Amino acid sequence: KPFVEKPIDSNDHNIYLYYPKSAGGGSKRLFRKVGDRSSEFYGDICTIRKSGSYIYEEFLPTGGTDVKVYTVGPDYAHAEARKSPVVDGHVSRSRDGKEIRYPIILTPAEKAIARQVVEIFKQNVCGFDILRTAEVSYVCDCNGFSLVKNSNTYYNDCAQVLRLLMLNAMVPNQI
């Protein structure tokens, strides 16, 4: 411990974190956002679930942020950081009620990961999540077809890249 227990069913967002007794014990339950909440801590619950199928992963310290990456082809990736639900379970929102996210620059290694995700899944438009540790970044979730919310720059870039991809597919080696 600490470790993460994720349901195998990708539509089930009830992810549990279990903490060692040396850190106070207990568990944190992450869930799909409800209002301004995304997780709850349970100091007295520290046993794993016994029904269902799960993937178990080492808990990775990230400094309290998650990175959301959105690709459009192998050479374009838009990334945003948000406060991790692990921090305090409170969703930081703007005045208009949207979750607060900040554009970030991916490292060269993260850009290479984005290219690999596009090429391996053979999906030009997709989203995935990265956990950044002090040493390295890890993909922790692939979301399939996914678009950035509320970013005109992304939409303009996306349209341009998709246009070039389609033209190149119709007339190879001409563009």
C-alpha positions as CSV (number, residue, x, y, z in Angstrom):
1,K,0.0,0.0,0.0
2,P,-0.8,2.5,-1.1
3,F,-2.4,0.9,-4.2
4,V,-5.2,1.6,-6.6
5,E,-8.1,-0.8,-7.4
6,K,-9.8,-0.1,-10.7
7,P,-12.8,-2.0,-12.1
8,I,-12.1,-3.9,-15.3
9,D,-15.4,-2.4,-16.7
10,S,-14.2,0.9,-18.3
11,N,-17.7,2.4,-17.7
12,D,-17.4,1.9,-13.9
13,H,-15.6,4.9,-12.5
14,N,-15.6,3.7,-8.9
15,I,-11.9,3.5,-8.3
16,Y,-10.6,2.9,-4.8
17,L,-7.3,3.8,-3.2
18,Y,-6.1,1.9,-0.2
19,Y,-3.6,3.5,2.2
20,P,-1.2,1.8,4.6
21,K,-1.7,1.9,8.3
22,S,1.6,3.8,8.6
23,A,-0.1,6.6,6.7
24,G,-3.3,6.4,8.8
25,G,-4.9,3.6,6.8
26,G,-8.4,3.8,5.2
27,S,-9.4,4.2,1.6
28,K,-10.5,6.9,-0.8
29,R,-13.2,6.3,-3.3
30,L,-13.1,8.1,-6.6
31,F,-16.3,8.4,-8.6
32,R,-17.7,10.3,-11.6
33,K,-18.2,13.9,-10.6
34,V,-21.3,14.7,-8.7
35,G,-21.8,18.4,-8.3
36,D,-18.5,19.6,-6.8
37,R,-17.4,16.2,-5.4
38,S,-15.2,13.5,-7.1
39,S,-14.0,11.4,-4.1
40,E,-14.6,10.6,-0.5
41,F,-12.2,9.4,2.2
42,Y,-13.2,6.5,4.5
43,G,-10.8,6.2,7.4
44,D,-12.3,2.9,8.7
45,I,-12.5,1.0,5.4
46,C,-9.3,-0.7,4.2
47,T,-10.3,-4.1,2.8
48,I,-10.5,-4.7,-0.9
49,R,-13.7,-5.4,-2.7
50,K,-14.5,-9.1,-2.9
51,S,-17.1,-9.1,-5.7
52,G,-16.3,-8.0,-9.3
53,S,-13.1,-8.0,-11.4
54,Y,-10.3,-5.4,-10.8
55,I,-6.9,-4.2,-11.9
56,Y,-4.5,-3.4,-9.1
57,E,-1.9,-0.7,-9.6
58,E,0.8,1.0,-7.5
59,F,-0.3,4.4,-6.3
60,L,1.8,7.0,-8.1
61,P,2.5,10.4,-6.4
62,T,1.8,13.2,-8.9
63,G,1.9,16.4,-6.9
64,G,-1.9,16.6,-7.0
65,T,-2.5,17.0,-10.7
66,D,-3.8,14.8,-13.5
67,V,-2.9,15.4,-17.2
68,K,-5.6,15.1,-19.9
69,V,-4.2,14.6,-23.4
70,Y,-6.2,15.0,-26.6
71,T,-4.6,13.9,-29.9
72,V,-5.5,14.7,-33.5
73,G,-3.3,12.5,-35.6
74,P,0.2,11.3,-34.6
75,D,1.8,14.8,-34.6
76,Y,-0.7,16.9,-32.6
77,A,-1.5,16.7,-28.9
78,H,-3.3,19.2,-26.7
79,A,-2.8,18.8,-23.0
80,E,-4.5,20.2,-19.9
81,A,-3.9,19.7,-16.2
82,R,-6.5,19.6,-13.5
83,K,-6.5,19.1,-9.7
84,S,-6.5,15.3,-9.0
85,P,-9.6,14.0,-7.3
86,V,-7.2,12.3,-4.9
87,V,-6.3,15.7,-3.3
88,D,-9.4,16.5,-1.4
89,G,-12.4,15.3,-3.5
90,H,-13.5,18.8,-4.3
91,V,-13.8,19.7,-8.0
92,S,-12.4,23.2,-8.7
93,R,-14.9,25.0,-10.9
94,S,-14.9,28.4,-12.7
95,R,-17.7,30.9,-12.2
96,D,-19.6,29.3,-15.1
97,G,-19.5,25.9,-13.4
98,K,-16.8,24.3,-15.7
99,E,-14.0,22.3,-14.1
100,I,-10.9,24.4,-14.0
101,R,-8.1,23.1,-16.3
102,Y,-4.8,24.7,-17.4
103,P,-3.1,24.2,-20.7
104,I,0.3,22.6,-20.3
105,I,3.2,21.7,-22.5
106,L,4.0,18.0,-22.9
107,T,7.5,16.8,-22.5
108,P,9.3,15.2,-25.5
109,A,8.7,11.8,-23.8
110,E,5.0,12.5,-23.4
111,K,4.7,13.6,-27.0
112,A,6.2,10.3,-28.0
113,I,3.7,8.5,-25.8
114,A,0.9,10.5,-27.6
115,R,2.2,9.3,-31.0
116,Q,2.3,5.7,-29.8
117,V,-1.2,5.8,-28.4
118,V,-2.5,7.1,-31.8
119,E,-0.5,4.5,-33.8
120,I,-1.2,1.5,-31.5
121,F,-4.9,2.1,-31.3
122,K,-5.1,3.3,-34.9
123,Q,-7.3,6.2,-33.8
124,N,-6.4,9.7,-34.8
125,V,-8.8,11.5,-32.5
126,C,-8.5,10.2,-29.0
127,G,-7.9,11.2,-25.4
128,F,-6.0,9.7,-22.6
129,D,-4.8,10.5,-19.1
130,I,-1.2,10.8,-17.9
131,L,0.1,10.6,-14.4
132,R,3.3,12.6,-14.0
133,T,5.7,11.5,-11.3
134,A,9.1,13.0,-10.5
135,E,10.8,10.5,-12.7
136,V,8.5,9.5,-15.6
137,S,5.0,9.8,-16.9
138,Y,2.5,6.9,-17.2
139,V,-0.7,6.5,-19.2
140,C,-3.4,5.5,-16.8
141,D,-6.5,5.6,-18.9
142,C,-7.4,5.7,-22.6
143,N,-10.7,7.2,-23.5
144,G,-11.1,6.6,-27.2
145,F,-12.7,9.4,-29.2
146,S,-12.5,12.4,-27.0
147,L,-12.5,16.2,-27.6
148,V,-11.4,19.2,-25.5
149,K,-14.2,21.2,-24.1
150,N,-14.3,25.0,-24.5
151,S,-11.1,25.7,-26.5
152,N,-11.3,27.5,-29.8
153,T,-7.6,27.1,-30.4
154,Y,-8.0,23.3,-30.1
155,Y,-11.1,23.3,-32.4
156,N,-9.3,25.3,-35.0
157,D,-6.1,23.2,-34.8
158,C,-8.3,20.0,-34.9
159,A,-10.1,21.1,-38.0
160,Q,-6.8,22.0,-39.7
161,V,-5.1,18.7,-38.8
162,L,-8.2,16.6,-39.8
163,R,-8.4,18.4,-43.1
164,L,-4.8,17.5,-43.9
165,L,-5.3,13.9,-42.8
166,M,-8.3,13.5,-45.0
167,L,-6.7,15.2,-48.0
168,N,-3.7,13.1,-47.6
169,A,-5.8,9.9,-47.5
170,M,-7.6,10.9,-50.7
171,V,-4.5,12.0,-52.6
172,P,-1.5,10.4,-51.0
173,N,1.9,12.0,-51.3
174,Q,0.5,15.2,-52.8
175,I,0.2,17.3,-49.7
